[in-house]
Amino acid sequence: MLRFMHPTGARWLVLLVFACSSSDERPTQNPGDVGGGSDQGMGGSPSGVPTPSEDMGGSGTSNGGSSGEVQEELPLEPGAQNPPDPVGMPDDDDDPPLGPPMHEAQPVLPSVRQEHAVVALDGEVYVIGGFTPGVTASVEAFDPAAQSWRSVAALPFALHHANAAAVAGKLYVAGFYVGGSFNDAGGNVYEYDPALDTWTERALMAPGRERSSSCVAVFDGKMFLFGGARGGSVADASFYDVAANSWRELPPLPEPREHCVAGEIGGILYVAAGRSGGIGGFEPSTWAFDPVTETYTERAPIATPRGGVAGAVLGGKLYVFGGEGNGADPSGVFAHVEAFDPVANAWEALPAMLTPRHGLAGAELGGSIYLPGGATTQGFGAVDDHTVIVFSAP
């Protein structure tokens, strides 16, 4: 029997990000439709979306509420070199240098899709739930070698903005929005076994901690969730231990955040981009979380703050793709690609996306980053586009 939880009041690592619609952007199709419905033209930039500042300034300060220690880095003196990461260093042996990235088109998705999760597992890229344009329980897998898509076992019910990751050879979904709701966050956890093509329910998230749209990373056999949303943005942090089938709460983020990215580099978990309280509520700060001391250290802010992004870790850097809330573009969507280098404590601008999108997610597989689906207009406007970021030799 399926149980369902409602709240009581997104080295070389697969990384997932969960996408970008807020409660004021709900699709006009019947939210109960699973895998069906028609596009209702929810795209377009709503009024009042601020134009992102070209200079978001220095690092922000903790807004309180965190039981974990926050360490802030001071600005460098002129001519000084960036200090190494104070809480961890990438392993250069595991992270060979990469050449310039190239964006290439891949076989399109079987249908349009946005606000889904993406995970790489056993040589395939899985696309999980979301809107197609109706909310769906379907799961598709892409084989880069065969350049083909296939359907796998569907989720127990339709969901969107799911938190998902691959750990120890299996796929996990932990927290999401249920059906077409943007308020009812489910705390169910499901494990997918690719050998059996089946989903099994696992330990529920703690009551009151259910959430979707989190920043998700994997480290030491655990699935870490930072921030997220359950009607509004939250700062909750926790991890799921797949071997013990149990949850543990962590000190919360220094500020609420959702629709962001996270990833592990050198034993440190980095959280970047995203938003709080609406499409224009960008969170520019970057946080480094030490899972040993359970403290946060503020790092260089992202150059182009935005939410509804995709991300992945590759070559010792955290990559951020796309997003929404772009007041400088009629579509409201960002084409930006940026990478954070924790050794230099700096962000680098990279070639723009072939098709600017938000509401997508990304996964690293075989030294490339796959970006299936998303939307080309702010809010709803799902597409079937699928691209891969390939890195040439340095």
C-alpha positions in Angstrom: 0.0 0.0 0.0 1.3 3.4 -0.9 1.6 6.0 1.9 1.5 9.7 1.3 2.8 12.5 3.4 1.6 16.1 3.4 3.3 18.9 5.3 1.8 19.7 8.7 1.3 23.5 8.5 15.8 20.1 -7.6 35.0 14.0 -7.8 32.7 13.2 -10.7 29.2 13.4 -9.6 25.7 13.2 -11.0 24.0 16.3 -9.8 20.3 17.3 -10.2 18.4 20.5 -10.1 14.8 21.1 -10.1 13.2 23.7 -12.0 11.3 26.8 -12.0 7.6 27.4 -11.7 6.3 29.0 -8.6 2.8 28.9 -7.1 1.7 31.9 -9.1 2.5 30.3 -12.4 0.3 27.2 -12.4 -0.7 25.6 -15.7 -4.2 26.1 -16.8 -4.6 22.4 -17.8 -6.3 20.0 -15.4 -3.5 19.2 -12.9 -4.9 15.7 -12.5 -3.9 14.9 -16.1 -1.1 12.4 -16.2 1.2 12.7 -19.2 -1.5 14.4 -21.2 -3.2 17.8 -21.6 -2.4 20.6 -24.0 0.0 23.5 -23.7 -2.0 26.4 -22.4 0.5 29.1 -23.3 1.6 29.9 -19.8 4.9 31.4 -21.1 5.8 35.1 -21.1 7.4 37.3 -18.5 5.1 38.6 -15.8 5.1 42.2 -14.9 7.3 43.3 -12.0 10.2 40.9 -12.7 13.3 42.8 -11.9 16.2 43.1 -14.3 19.1 41.2 -12.8 21.8 43.5 -11.6 25.1 43.3 -13.5 26.9 43.6 -10.2 25.3 41.7 -7.3 28.0 43.0 -5.0 29.9 41.1 -2.4 28.8 38.2 -0.3 25.7 38.5 1.8 25.5 37.8 5.5 23.6 35.1 7.3 20.1 36.2 8.0 19.9 34.1 11.1 18.0 30.9 11.9 21.0 28.6 11.2 22.2 26.4 14.0 25.4 25.7 12.0 28.4 28.0 12.2 28.7 30.4 9.2 32.2 31.5 8.2 32.4 34.6 5.9 35.4 35.2 3.6 36.7 38.7 3.6 37.5 40.6 0.3 41.1 40.1 -1.0 43.6 42.9 -0.9 44.6 44.3 -4.3 47.0 42.0 -6.1 46.5 39.2 -3.6 45.8 35.6 -4.8 42.6 33.8 -4.0 43.0 31.6 -1.0 42.4 27.9 -1.3 39.0 26.5 -0.2 39.2 26.7 3.6 37.1 23.5 4.1 38.2 21.2 1.3 40.3 20.9 -1.9 39.5 19.1 -5.1 41.6 16.1 -5.9 43.5 17.1 -9.1 44.3 13.5 -9.9 40.5 12.7 -10.1 39.7 16.0 -12.0 41.8 16.3 -15.2 41.6 19.7 -16.9 38.9 20.2 -19.5 39.0 22.1 -22.8 36.4 24.5 -24.1 32.8 23.2 -23.8 30.7 22.6 -27.0 26.9 22.4 -27.1 25.5 19.7 -29.3 21.9 18.7 -30.1 20.8 15.2 -29.1 17.7 13.2 -30.0 14.7 15.1 -28.6 12.6 13.8 -25.7 9.6 11.6 -26.5 7.4 14.5 -25.5 7.8 18.0 -24.2 8.7 18.1 -20.5 9.6 20.6 -17.8 10.0 20.7 -14.0 11.4 17.2 -14.0 14.4 15.6 -12.4 17.4 14.1 -14.3 19.7 11.4 -13.1 22.6 9.5 -14.7 22.6 5.8 -13.9 24.2 2.7 -15.5 25.1 4.5 -18.7 21.7 6.1 -19.2 20.2 9.5 -18.5 16.8 9.2 -16.7 14.1 11.9 -16.9 11.6 11.7 -14.0 8.1 13.2 -13.6 7.3 16.8 -14.4 4.9 18.4 -16.8 4.4 16.9 -20.4 2.6 19.4 -20.4 0.1 17.8 -17.9 1.7 16.5 -14.7 3.1 13.0 -15.3 4.3 9.9 -13.5 6.3 8.7 -16.5 10.0 8.1 -16.6 12.2 7.9 -19.7 15.8 6.8 -20.1 18.2 8.0 -22.8 21.1 5.8 -24.0 23.8 8.0 -25.4 25.6 5.1 -27.1 22.4 4.0 -29.0 21.2 7.6 -29.3 17.7 6.4 -28.3 15.0 6.8 -25.7 13.0 4.1 -23.9 10.2 4.1 -21.3 10.8 2.5 -17.9 8.5 1.8 -15.0 6.4 4.8 -14.1 6.4 6.4 -10.6 3.6 5.4 -8.2 1.8 8.7 -9.0 2.2 11.9 -10.9 4.6 14.5 -9.4 6.8 17.4 -10.4 9.8 19.4 -9.0 11.2 16.1 -7.6 14.4 15.7 -5.7 16.3 12.8 -7.2 19.8 11.2 -7.3 21.6 8.0 -8.1 23.3 6.3 -5.2 25.0 2.9 -5.1 23.5 1.7 -8.4 19.9 2.7 -7.7 17.8 5.8 -8.4 16.1 7.7 -5.5 13.3 10.2 -5.5 12.9 12.0 -2.2 10.4 14.8 -1.9 8.3 16.5 -4.6 5.1 18.4 -5.4 2.1 16.0 -5.8 -0.2 16.1 -8.8 -0.7 19.6 -10.0 -0.3 21.2 -6.6 2.3 23.9 -5.8 1.6 23.7 -2.1 1.3 20.0 -1.2 4.9 18.6 -0.8 5.1 14.9 -0.5 7.7 13.3 1.9 7.7 9.9 0.3 10.9 8.3 -0.8 11.1 5.8 -3.7 14.0 3.6 -4.8 14.2 2.5 -8.4 16.1 -0.7 -9.2 17.2 -0.7 -12.9 17.7 -4.5 -12.9 14.1 -5.2 -11.9 12.5 -2.1 -13.4 10.5 -1.5 -10.2 10.0 1.2 -7.6 10.0 0.4 -3.8 8.9 2.8 -1.1 11.6 3.6 1.5 11.7 5.6 4.8 9.6 8.8 4.8 11.1 12.2 5.3 10.6 13.6 8.8 7.1 15.1 9.3 7.2 18.8 8.6 10.4 18.5 6.5 8.7 17.4 3.2 9.8 19.6 0.3 10.4 19.8 -3.4 12.8 21.8 -5.6 15.8 21.3 -3.3 19.5 21.6 -4.1 20.6 17.9 -4.3 24.1 16.4 -4.0 25.5 12.9 -3.3 28.4 12.1 -1.0 29.5 9.1 1.0 26.5 7.0 0.1 24.1 9.7 1.1 21.6 12.0 -0.7 21.9 15.5 0.6 19.0 18.0 0.3 19.6 21.7 0.9 16.6 24.1 0.9 13.6 23.5 -1.2 9.9 24.5 -1.2 6.6 23.5 0.4 4.4 26.3 -0.6 7.2 28.8 0.1 10.9 28.6 0.2 12.6 26.8 3.1 16.2 26.6 4.5 15.9 23.0 5.7 18.9 20.7 5.2 19.1 16.9 5.7 20.5 13.7 4.2 19.1 10.3 3.4 21.4 7.4 4.1 20.4 4.8 1.5 22.2 1.9 3.3 20.5 2.6 6.7 17.3 3.7 5.1 17.1 6.6 7.5 17.1 10.5 7.5 19.2 12.9 9.5 18.6 16.6 9.9 21.4 19.1 9.4 21.9 22.7 10.3 19.7 24.8 7.9 21.1 26.9 5.1 21.9 30.5 6.1 18.9 31.6 4.1 15.9 29.9 2.4 16.5 28.8 -1.1 15.0 26.6 -3.9 15.4 25.9 -7.6 19.1 25.9 -7.1 22.1 23.5 -7.6 24.4 21.6 -5.4 27.3 19.2 -5.9 30.3 17.6 -4.1 33.9 18.6 -4.9 36.8 17.3 -2.8 34.5 16.2 0.1 32.8 19.6 0.3 29.2 20.2 -0.8 28.6 23.4 -2.7 25.2 25.2 -3.0 24.7 27.9 -5.6 22.2 29.9 -7.6 18.4 29.6 -7.0 15.9 31.9 -5.5 13.6 32.6 -2.5 10.1 33.9 -2.4 9.4 34.2 -6.1 10.9 34.2 -9.5 12.8 37.5 -9.0 14.0 36.6 -5.5 17.5 35.6 -6.7 20.0 34.3 -4.1 23.5 35.2 -5.4 25.5 33.7 -2.6 27.5 30.5 -2.9 27.8 28.2 0.2 30.4 25.5 1.0 29.1 22.9 3.5 31.6 20.7 5.3 29.8 17.4 6.1 32.3 16.7 8.9 32.0 19.9 10.9 28.5 20.7 9.6 29.4 24.3 9.0 28.7 26.7 6.1 31.4 29.0 4.6 30.4 31.7 2.2 32.2 31.7 -1.2 32.2 34.0 -4.3 28.7 34.9 -5.4 27.5 33.8 -8.8 28.0 36.5 -11.5 24.5 36.1 -13.0 22.0 35.3 -10.1 18.9 33.3 -11.2 16.6 30.4 -10.3 15.1 27.6 -12.2 18.6 26.4 -13.2 20.2 23.1 -14.1 23.6 22.0 -12.8 26.3 19.4 -12.7 29.8 18.8 -11.4 32.6 17.9 -13.7 36.4 18.4 -13.6 36.3 19.9 -10.2 33.9 22.7 -11.1 30.2 23.3 -10.5 28.3 24.2 -13.6 25.0 26.2 -13.8 22.8 26.4 -16.9 19.9 28.5 -17.9 17.2 29.8 -15.5 14.3 32.2 -15.5 13.6 35.7 -14.3 15.5 37.5 -17.0 14.0 40.9 -17.2 16.3 41.9 -20.0 14.8 39.3 -22.4 11.2 39.1 -23.6 11.2 35.3 -22.9 12.2 35.8 -19.3 14.8 33.0 -19.7 18.5 33.0 -19.3 20.9 31.5 -21.8 23.9 31.9 -19.4 26.3 29.1 -18.5 28.7 29.6 -15.6 31.1 27.4 -13.7 32.4 27.8 -10.1 36.0 26.9 -9.4 36.5 26.3 -5.7 40.3 26.4 -5.9 40.2 29.9 -7.4 37.0 30.8 -5.5 35.7 32.4 -8.8 33.0 32.0 -11.4 33.7 31.7 -15.1 31.4 32.6 -18.0 31.1 30.0 -20.7 29.4 29.8 -24.1 25.6 30.3 -23.9 23.1 27.4 -24.3 22.0 26.5 -27.8 18.4 26.9 -26.7 17.9 29.0 -23.5 15.7 27.1 -21.0 14.6 27.0 -17.5 12.7 24.2 -15.6 15.2 21.6 -16.7 17.8 19.6 -14.9 21.2 18.1 -15.8 23.4 15.1 -15.2 27.0 14.3 -15.9 27.7 11.0 -17.8 31.0 9.9 -19.3 32.6 13.3 -19.1 29.6 15.1 -20.8 26.7 17.0 -19.3 23.2 16.2 -20.6 20.3 18.8 -20.5 17.0 17.3 -21.6 13.8 19.3 -21.7 12.8 22.5 -20.0 10.8 25.6 -21.0 11.7 28.4 -23.4 9.4 31.0 -21.8 9.2 32.0 -18.2 6.6 30.0 -16.4 5.2 27.3 -18.6 6.3 26.6 -22.2 7.7 23.0 -22.1 9.8 21.9 -25.1 11.4 18.5 -26.1 14.9 20.0 -26.7 17.8 17.9 -25.6 21.4 19.0 -25.7 24.8 17.7 -24.4 27.8 19.7 -23.3 30.9 18.1 -24.6 34.4 19.2 -23.5 37.3 19.1 -25.9 40.8 18.2 -24.9 42.7 21.0 -23.1 
